[in-house]
Amino acid sequence: MCFVEENKQNPKQITPPDYIHFLLRPMNPEPSYKTACGGTIRDPEKYPSAVYRGERVYFCTLACLRAFEQAPDAFMRGEIEHPTESD
C-alpha cells in the first residue's frame, strides 16, 4: 500500500510506516493451529489429535496420528517420515 503526495508536479509514492500495516490488519484474526508435522489448520475439531506431554497436538490425517502413536517422541523430533497414504 502506498500513498501519493498531492499538489506536486511530480507525484511521489510514499510507503506508509509499519504502524499503518498494524492498524489495517484484522482486529480478531481467525486462530490457526500448527499440526505436529508442521502444517497449519483453522478448525481443529475436524482433525485427529492426541495429547503429548500435557499439550494437545493436531495431525493432518489419521495416518499421521497412527505414525505418532507408534513412536511419539521420534515423531515429534521429526525422525519419522511423514506418511504418504491417508487413512
Secondary structure, DSSP 8 states (H G I E B T S, - for coil): --EE-SS-SS--EE---HHHHHHHS-SS----EEBTTS-EES-GGGS-EEEETTEEEE-SSHHHHHHHHH-HHHHHTT-S----S--
